[in-house]
Amino acid sequence: MKNYKLLTPGPLTTTDSVKKEMLFDHCTWDDDYKVITQKIRKQLLDLGHVSEEKYTTVLMQGSGTFGVESVISSIIGKDDKCLFIVNGAYGERMVTMAKYHDINYTEIKQEYDELPDLNLIEETLKYDKKITHVMMVHCETTTGILNDIKSVGVLSKKYNKTFMVDAMSSFGGVDIDISDCNIDFLISSSNKCIQGVPGFSFIIASKEKLINSKGKARSLSLDLYDQWMGMDKDGKWRFTSPTHVVLAFSKALDELIEEGGVKARFERYSNNNKLLRKRMKEIGINSYLKEELQSPIITTFILEDNKFTFKEMYDYIKERGFAIYPGKLTKVETFRLGNIGEIYEEDINNLCDIFTDFLKEER
């Protein structure tokens, strides 16, 4: 069977043992399956350092985008207003969702290589009294920048706003104390740092805020409150769940704990990233972000040589065992390399050797 390693921000390379879990066909109504669902929900709370007393986990069918849209369309009421903090394509996608659902909003836009302006955020919250919710992305996989959610969480609490965070590509790979960051709703996905496969997203939610959202949903299938009601009662998903993905995710959670938890995974990802940036710089490929802004999740590199196309480079590298990711910037041509998944320093060195050979052949 032909295979290659994914240097992408998800889907990503998984362990053979995670893949093997999907060989079992499970019934959604079976009590054993419900137990697995409840196990996952509890483990995710533990990873976020929150208790079942104040927080709950809701699993939602679909990709991470489904989870984000579920929160936006279920939590922000018709009389509410959301401040979106945007410095990448995924922040822009949240604004697009708000437009689809006719949600009242305002936005603060930054350049893609800039952190959100805390002074501007505070000024906006201070003077726009209609704002009830604040939402932002933690790790913007557009560039790999890691945003300061803790400081924004402090401001959200100071002005009594509901704080919602898209932690799609960071949760499980970067330690997030949800309560300490004053996060009311955190969204992530099965196929990111926990190293499962695509198929569902999850939302770690303040119980109080979730209860207050009853009746606000603009969608049947994405109704976060209704999904919680069924899941909290007996572990049952409202509609057909991705059973094979759930089994794989349960195994992936166990393997995260076996590795040493988020701290150990963060260290591995960070080492991958440091080595990658160092090796790529040595061969003349520079990263887009300043080092102090860089997350350990994904790195954007500038494609400065016009003698070849991204596709030519992609095909060359794929033939030698790795898949890389196209860029998402419009002002400069780039490509991206992920550090997450079942990837180690040996893989990074092998990849950089391939890049070296490619550049020699092209020049």
C-alpha positions in Angstrom: 0.0 0.0 0.0 1.4 3.4 -1.0 1.8 5.8 1.9 3.4 9.0 2.8 3.8 11.3 5.8 1.7 14.4 6.1 3.5 17.6 7.0 0.2 19.4 7.3 -1.9 20.9 10.1 -4.5 18.2 9.9 -5.4 15.7 8.7 -2.1 14.4 9.9 0.0 11.3 10.2 -1.5 8.9 12.8 -0.1 5.9 14.5 -0.9 2.4 13.2 -2.6 1.6 16.5 -5.0 4.6 16.0 -5.8 3.4 12.4 -6.3 -0.1 13.7 -9.2 1.0 16.0 -11.2 1.8 12.9 -11.3 -1.9 11.8 -14.2 -2.4 14.2 -17.8 -1.7 13.2 -19.7 -0.3 16.2 -23.4 0.3 16.7 -24.3 3.9 17.8 -27.0 2.6 20.2 -24.7 0.1 21.9 -24.0 0.8 25.6 -20.3 0.1 25.1 -20.2 2.9 22.4 -22.0 5.3 24.7 -19.4 4.6 27.4 -16.6 5.5 24.9 -18.4 8.8 24.1 -18.6 9.7 27.8 -15.0 8.7 28.3 -13.9 11.1 25.5 -16.0 14.0 26.9 -14.4 13.6 30.4 -10.8 13.3 29.1 -11.2 16.5 27.1 -12.3 18.4 30.2 -9.2 17.1 31.9 -7.0 18.3 29.1 -8.5 21.7 29.4 -8.0 21.8 33.2 -11.7 22.3 34.0 -14.2 20.4 36.0 -17.6 18.8 35.1 -19.2 21.1 37.7 -18.7 24.2 35.5 -17.9 22.9 32.1 -19.1 20.3 29.7 -18.0 18.8 26.4 -20.2 18.5 23.3 -19.1 16.4 20.3 -20.4 17.6 16.9 -20.4 15.7 13.7 -18.4 17.3 10.9 -15.0 19.1 10.5 -13.7 21.8 12.8 -15.6 24.4 10.7 -18.8 22.7 11.6 -17.9 23.1 15.3 -17.1 26.8 14.9 -20.3 27.4 13.0 -22.3 25.5 15.6 -21.0 27.9 18.3 -21.5 31.0 16.3 -25.0 30.1 15.2 -26.1 28.7 18.5 -24.6 31.0 21.1 -24.9 34.5 19.7 -28.6 35.6 20.0 -30.5 37.9 17.7 -30.1 40.8 20.1 -26.4 40.1 20.7 -23.3 41.5 18.9 -20.0 39.7 18.5 -16.5 41.3 18.2 -14.4 39.1 15.9 -10.6 39.5 16.2 -9.1 38.6 12.9 -5.5 38.1 11.7 -5.8 35.3 9.2 -8.1 33.4 6.9 -9.8 31.4 9.6 -10.8 34.5 11.5 -12.2 35.8 8.2 -14.1 32.6 7.9 -15.8 33.2 11.2 -17.0 36.6 10.0 -18.3 34.9 6.8 -20.4 32.6 9.1 -21.8 35.6 11.0 -22.9 37.1 7.7 -24.6 33.8 6.6 -26.6 33.7 9.9 -27.4 37.5 9.8 -25.5 38.0 13.1 -24.8 41.5 14.3 -21.0 41.9 14.5 -18.0 44.1 14.3 -14.4 43.1 13.6 -10.8 44.2 14.4 -8.5 43.2 11.5 -4.8 43.0 11.8 -2.1 42.1 9.3 -1.5 38.3 9.1 2.0 38.7 10.7 0.8 40.8 13.6 -0.7 39.9 17.0 -4.1 41.4 17.9 -3.8 44.9 19.3 -4.9 44.7 22.9 -5.3 48.4 23.3 -7.6 48.6 20.3 -9.6 45.6 21.6 -10.1 47.3 25.0 -11.1 50.6 23.4 -13.7 48.7 21.3 -15.1 46.8 24.3 -15.1 50.0 26.4 -17.1 52.2 23.9 -19.3 49.7 22.0 -21.7 48.7 24.7 -23.7 46.5 22.3 -20.9 43.9 22.1 -21.9 40.8 24.1 -19.4 38.2 22.6 -15.7 38.1 21.6 -14.3 35.5 19.3 -10.8 34.8 18.0 -8.5 32.1 16.7 -5.7 30.8 18.9 -3.3 29.4 16.4 -3.9 30.9 12.9 -2.9 28.1 10.6 -2.9 30.6 7.8 0.6 31.6 9.0 1.3 29.6 12.2 1.0 32.7 14.4 0.1 32.0 18.0 -2.3 34.6 19.4 -2.5 35.8 23.0 -5.8 34.4 24.1 -5.1 34.8 27.8 -4.9 38.6 27.6 -8.0 38.9 25.4 -9.8 36.6 27.9 -8.9 39.0 30.7 -10.4 41.9 28.7 -13.5 39.8 27.9 -14.0 39.1 31.6 -13.3 42.7 32.6 -16.1 43.9 30.3 -18.4 41.0 31.0 -18.4 39.4 27.5 -18.7 35.8 26.5 -15.3 34.7 25.2 -15.2 32.1 22.4 -11.9 30.6 21.0 -11.2 28.6 17.9 -8.4 26.4 19.2 -8.6 24.1 16.3 -4.9 23.5 15.6 -3.6 24.1 19.1 -5.7 22.2 21.7 -3.8 19.1 22.8 -0.5 20.5 21.5 -0.3 23.7 23.4 -1.4 23.7 27.0 -4.6 25.8 27.5 -6.1 26.3 31.0 -9.6 27.1 29.8 -10.9 28.6 33.0 -7.7 30.6 33.6 -8.0 32.1 30.1 -11.7 33.0 30.9 -12.8 31.0 27.9 -16.5 30.2 27.7 -16.5 28.1 24.5 -13.4 26.4 23.1 -13.6 24.6 19.7 -11.2 22.0 18.3 -11.2 19.0 16.1 -10.5 15.2 16.1 -7.8 15.4 13.5 -5.4 17.9 15.0 -3.0 17.8 18.0 -4.8 14.9 19.6 -3.8 13.0 16.5 -7.0 11.3 15.6 -8.7 11.3 12.1 -11.2 13.7 10.6 -14.9 13.3 11.3 -16.0 15.4 14.3 -15.3 18.5 16.2 -15.7 19.2 19.9 -16.7 22.1 22.0 -15.7 22.6 25.7 -18.4 24.9 27.0 -19.3 26.8 30.1 -22.5 25.0 31.4 -24.0 28.3 32.5 -23.5 30.0 29.1 -24.6 26.9 27.2 -27.9 26.7 29.3 -28.5 30.4 28.5 -28.2 29.6 24.8 -31.3 27.4 24.7 -33.6 28.4 21.8 -31.0 30.6 20.1 -29.8 28.1 17.5 -30.4 29.0 13.8 -29.7 25.4 12.6 -31.2 22.0 13.5 -28.1 19.9 12.9 -25.7 22.5 14.5 -27.9 23.2 17.5 -25.2 23.0 20.3 -27.7 23.0 23.2 -29.8 20.2 21.8 -26.7 18.2 21.0 -25.6 18.6 24.6 -29.0 17.6 26.0 -28.9 14.2 24.2 -25.3 13.6 24.8 -25.3 14.5 28.5 -28.3 12.3 29.2 -27.0 9.0 28.0 -24.0 9.6 25.7 -26.2 9.4 22.6 -25.4 11.6 19.5 -28.6 13.1 18.1 -27.8 12.0 14.6 -25.6 9.3 13.1 -22.1 9.7 14.6 -18.8 8.8 12.9 -18.3 5.6 14.9 -15.0 4.6 13.4 -13.6 8.1 14.0 -14.8 8.1 17.6 -13.0 4.8 18.3 -9.8 6.1 16.7 -10.1 9.4 18.7 -10.5 7.5 22.0 -7.3 5.6 21.3 -5.5 8.8 20.3 -6.4 10.4 23.6 -5.0 7.4 25.5 -1.8 7.7 23.4 -1.5 11.4 24.2 -1.6 10.6 27.9 0.9 7.8 27.4 3.3 10.2 25.7 3.3 12.4 28.8 0.3 14.6 28.1 0.2 18.0 26.4 3.5 19.1 27.9 5.4 16.3 26.3 3.6 16.7 23.0 4.3 20.5 23.0 8.0 19.7 23.6 8.1 17.3 20.6 6.3 19.7 18.3 8.5 22.6 19.4 11.7 20.6 18.8 10.3 19.7 15.4 9.6 23.3 14.6 13.0 24.6 15.8 14.9 22.0 13.8 12.7 22.7 10.7 13.2 26.4 10.8 17.0 26.0 11.3 17.4 23.5 8.5 15.3 25.4 6.0 17.1 28.6 6.7 20.4 26.8 6.0 19.3 25.9 2.6 18.0 29.4 1.8 14.2 29.1 2.5 13.1 31.7 5.1 10.0 31.6 7.3 7.3 34.2 7.0 6.9 35.0 10.7 9.3 36.4 13.3 10.4 33.6 15.6 8.7 35.1 18.7 5.3 34.9 16.9 5.7 31.4 15.7 3.6 28.5 17.1 5.0 25.0 17.2 2.1 23.8 15.0 2.7 25.0 11.5 5.3 27.2 9.8 4.8 29.4 6.7 7.8 29.6 4.4 8.4 32.2 1.6 8.7 30.8 -1.9 11.3 33.2 -3.2 12.6 31.2 -6.2 10.5 31.6 -9.3 12.3 29.0 -11.3 9.8 26.3 -10.2 6.2 26.2 -9.2 4.7 24.9 -5.9 3.2 21.9 -7.7 6.6 20.9 -9.1 8.1 21.1 -5.6 5.0 19.3 -4.1 5.2 16.4 -6.6 8.9 16.0 -6.1 8.6 15.8 -2.3 5.5 13.6 -2.4 7.3 11.0 -4.6 9.9 10.8 -1.9 7.4 10.2 1.0 6.1 13.5 2.3 3.1 15.7 1.6 3.4 19.5 2.2 0.8 22.2 2.3 0.2 25.2 -0.1 0.3 28.8 1.2 -2.7 30.9 2.0 -1.4 34.4 1.6 -2.2 36.6 -1.3 0.6 39.3 -1.0 3.5 36.9 -1.2 3.9 33.3 -2.5 4.3 30.8 0.3 3.9 27.2 1.4 3.4 25.7 4.8 4.9 22.8 6.7 3.1 21.2 9.8 5.0 19.9 12.8 2.1 18.0 14.3 1.1 14.3 14.1 3.3 11.3 14.4 6.3 13.2 13.2 9.8 13.2 14.8 13.2 14.9 14.3 14.3 12.1 11.9 11.3 12.9 9.6 12.2 16.6 9.7 15.8 15.9 8.7 14.7 13.6 5.9 12.3 16.2 4.6 15.0 18.9 4.6 17.4 16.6 2.8 14.7 16.2 0.1 14.3 20.0 -0.2 18.1 20.3 -0.5 18.2 17.8 -3.4 15.2 19.5 -5.1 16.8 22.9 -5.0 20.1 21.5 -6.3 18.3 19.9 -9.2 16.3 23.0 -10.1 19.2 25.3 -10.0 
